[in-house]
Amino acid sequence: MLFEDTFKKFLEIKELFKSLVKDRKKVEELFKILEKPQREIKVYLPLKRENGEIEIFEGYRIQHNNFLGPYKGGIRYFPQVDEDEIRTLAFLMTIKCALVDLPLGGAKGGIKVDPKNLSEKELESLSREYVRKIYDFIGPDKDIPAPDVNTNSKIIDFMIDEYLEISKSINVKLKAAFTGKSIENNGSEGREEATGKGGEIILERFVEKVNLKKPLTVAIQGFGNVGYNLAKFLYQKSYKIVALSDSKGGIYSREGFNPELVMECKKEKGMISGCYCIGSVCDLSFGEDISNKDLLELDVDILIPSALENVINTENAENIKAKIILEMANNPLTEEADEILNKKGVIIIPDILANSGGVTVSYFEMLQNLNNEKWSKEKVFEELENYLSKAFNEIWQLKEKLNISLRKASFIMALKRIYEKY
């Protein structure tokens, strides 16, 4: 079970945390509370397909904890969505918001559907039906959803429109009920790039702390929104992106790729394979195709899993050669792999810190809506750097003081904030 495995990692800090605070009984209580979500909502969504047939889809919204503020978390459209996955991600959102010191709790939502099998009209109808089913449980002071896997600003625009229709209001402050909206619809500048930008900020802080010299070689598994934007930002900071992959396979070259050109090539071809773009040109002689499995085992300075959960596990953990892993996907390492890699001396920058840029800029979007403001992208990125640099420095100090991993330090810092509120 995904949630059980994730919570086991969290439980590892319990005894250590007890030694850092006065009220040990309160710690026991808090762990019991955090092991269960506060509310789990399961809905059935009827959709009239364009062929006239009714199809029923399952949807979820799991609200894990709101001690620090309204629930916050994305909505994913994916055929394998289930309660266990959504419960796990809701828990991680609670920890992530606390870690970055946002006044928000954790939630997650999803619909068990492959959106590629829906027409535009069907996609809109399903999105609106989902909002109708969860309307009573969401809002700027209750729960603020956002995009996640296979959802985007267009889908969020459908959702906020439906929310405002039901609310019978055009109050701009109510637009804070959803984040990840289009720019034209009171969304935030920089939201699309936020998770990737956050990953770059956190990695840069780490590289500075340990005095690593560039160019550092990087392999990134996953070339969607997060992987692409992170690759673009790292390339601009003189990292050498030697391997990239999407769901159909990957590319490798010791010379290092230009991610923006690779993305242009991918859009033309429909896949990343053969997109060997170095400097300002693409040429077949520049690189070679590589499997997703082999990409993970490359001898690089930094490995960045940016796609699916549990891609590094007991089957391949011993073969990992990277010295640093930046977890941009949620839960890319199993508990066993985490242990193996820690023993090997691999530095793991955990997901709850590495990919927290998205929720942080979502919070900025919420603030802009509530205050009827419009921030420039420069201001958004400047504020993002402030929030994430502060969080990283606090976690690093704790890691050094207690001689523990960055993951354990991140969990302790997040738990400290929740504990103080509890």
C-alpha positions, 0 to 999 in steps of 0.5 A: 500500500502506497500510503502505508509505505509513505507513512512508514518513512514519516514514522522513522522520525517519531522517537527523534522528534519526541526527544526534541519537544517537551510533551511526548504524549502530544507527539503520540496523539499527533501521529495517530491523528496524521495517520488518518485523513480528516475527510474522504469524499468519493463521488460518482460522476455520470457523463453523457458521451457524444454517442448518447451513452451514459458512463459513470466515472469515480472521483475523489477528494481527500482532505488530510489535515487543516491544522495550518489552514484551508486544505490545498492540493491538486486534481489528477485525471488518470485511469489508475487513480484510487483512494490509496494514491490520493490519500498518500498525496493528500498526506504529502501535501499536508507535510509540504505546505507545513515545510514551506511555512504556508498557512495551508493544509493538505488535500488531493483529488482525482477522477479515474479517467483517461482524458485522452479518450474524451472529447473537449465537450465531454472533458468540460462536462466531466470537470463541471460535474466533479465541481457540482459533487464536491462544491459543499466541501471547497472554497477559499476558506475550506479547500483550494484545488489546483491542477495535477497530472493530466489537468491544466489551466483550461480544466481549472477554468471550467471548474472555477466557472462552474463554482462561480455559477453555483455560488451565483457570484462574480466576486473576484475573491471567490476565484481564489477557490481554485488555483492554476487558472489561466492568466486571463482568468486571474491565474498567476504569472509563472504558475506553469513553470513554478514546480520546475523553477522551485526544483532549480532553486532548491538544487542551487541552494544545495550545490552552494552549500556543498561547494560543488563545481559546475558543469554538473551532469544531470539525467532527468526521467520525465519530460512533461511540464515539470521535467521540461521546465526544470531542464530549461532552468538548469541548462540556463544555470550551466548544468549539463543535461546529458539524458532526458526521457518521456514515457516512450523512451529517452536520449543520451549524449555526454555533450549535453542537450539543449532542452528547449530545442529538444522540446521543439523537436518532440512537439514535431515528432510526438516523442523525444527519441531521436531529438539530439539537440545540442547548442543551437542545432539537432543532429542524429550523430549527436546522441543515442536512444536510451531506455527509461530503465538505463537512464536511471542507472547512468553515471551522472552527478545528479539524477532527477526522477520527474515522472512516476512513483516508485521508479527506484526500488529494490530491483535497481537501487544497487545500480544507481550511480548518481551521487545526488537524487533530486526527487521531482516526482512524488514518492519516486523511491520506495522505502527500501530503495531509500534505505539502500541509497542512504547506506551508499552515501547518495544524497537524496533531496526529498520530494516534499522539498524539491517539488514544493514550488508548485504549491508555493506559487499556488498560494501566491495566486490565492493571495493575488485573488484575495487582495485583487492584485496582479504580480509580475513573473519577476515578483512571483519568482523572487517571492518563490526564491525567498520562501524556498531558500528560507525553507532549505536553510532551516532544513539544512541547519537541522540536518547538520545539527542532528546529523540526519538525512534531508528527508528526516530533517524535512519531516521534522521541520514540517511536523514542528509547525503542525505540532505547534498549531496542534 
